[in-house]
């Protein structure tokens, strides 16, 4: 199937939008979770509390890396869609310039 697109640019854009929505949801949930964990310091002190907070800070860093990766996928999908749309427009332009009464 060389040269055949199995996905439309519109589907790529739709998928990138879904990724973007999920990315925002993850970011909001992470922020909420971190606020709750940090608020625990008002009533939980000591080594266990510090270790717990440190683990969540590491988790926040990991989630931030995931956020960056998702954002890269969103960008890549949108760029691919734009390339496909540009190629399709160029193809239509070229085919429109061909003479129709060759035979």
C-alpha positions in Angstrom: 0.0 0.0 0.0 2.8 2.4 -0.7 1.6 5.9 -1.2 -1.8 5.3 0.4 -2.9 7.3 3.4 -4.8 5.2 5.9 -5.8 8.2 8.0 -7.2 11.6 7.1 -5.8 14.9 8.2 -9.1 15.5 10.0 -8.6 12.4 12.1 -5.1 13.4 13.0 -6.4 16.8 14.1 -9.2 15.2 16.1 -6.8 12.8 17.8 -4.4 15.6 18.7 -7.3 17.5 20.2 -8.2 14.4 22.3 -4.6 14.1 23.4 -4.6 17.8 24.4 -7.8 17.4 26.4 -6.3 14.4 28.2 -3.1 16.4 28.9 -5.1 19.2 30.5 -7.1 16.8 32.6 -3.9 15.1 33.8 -2.3 18.4 34.6 -5.4 19.6 36.6 -5.6 16.3 38.5 -1.9 16.5 39.3 -2.2 20.0 40.6 -5.2 19.1 42.8 -3.4 16.1 44.1 -0.2 18.0 44.9 -2.2 20.7 46.7 -3.8 18.0 48.9 -0.5 16.4 49.7 1.2 19.7 50.5 -1.7 20.7 52.7 -1.1 17.6 54.8 2.1 19.3 56.1 -0.1 21.4 58.4 -1.0 18.3 60.4 1.6 15.7 59.6 5.3 16.2 60.5 8.4 14.1 60.7 10.5 11.9 58.6 7.5 9.9 57.2 5.8 13.0 56.2 8.9 14.3 54.5 9.5 11.0 52.7 5.9 11.0 51.5 6.1 14.5 50.2 9.4 13.8 48.5 7.8 10.8 46.7 5.0 12.9 45.5 7.4 15.6 44.3 9.2 12.9 42.2 5.8 11.8 40.9 5.0 15.3 39.9 8.3 15.5 38.0 7.5 12.2 36.2 4.0 13.5 35.3 5.6 16.7 34.0 7.7 14.6 31.7 4.6 12.7 30.5 2.9 16.1 29.9 5.9 17.2 27.7 5.7 13.9 25.8 2.0 14.3 25.2 2.5 17.8 24.1 5.1 16.6 21.6 2.6 14.1 20.2 -0.1 16.8 19.8 2.4 19.0 17.9 3.5 16.0 15.7 0.0 15.0 14.8 -0.9 18.6 13.9 2.2 18.9 11.8 1.5 15.6 10.0 -2.0 16.8 9.3 -0.7 20.0 7.8 1.8 18.2 5.6 -1.0 15.8 4.4 -3.3 18.7 3.7 -0.6 20.6 1.8 0.3 17.5 -0.3 -3.4 16.9 -1.1 -3.9 20.5 -2.2 -0.8 20.4 -4.4 -2.0 17.1 -5.9 -5.3 18.6 -6.7 -3.6 21.7 -8.2 -1.5 19.5 -10.4 -4.3 17.2 -11.5 -6.5 20.3 -12.2 -3.8 21.6 -14.6 -3.8 18.4 -16.7 -5.5 18.5 -20.0 -8.8 16.5 -20.0 -9.0 15.7 -23.7 -5.8 13.9 -24.2 -7.4 11.0 -26.2 
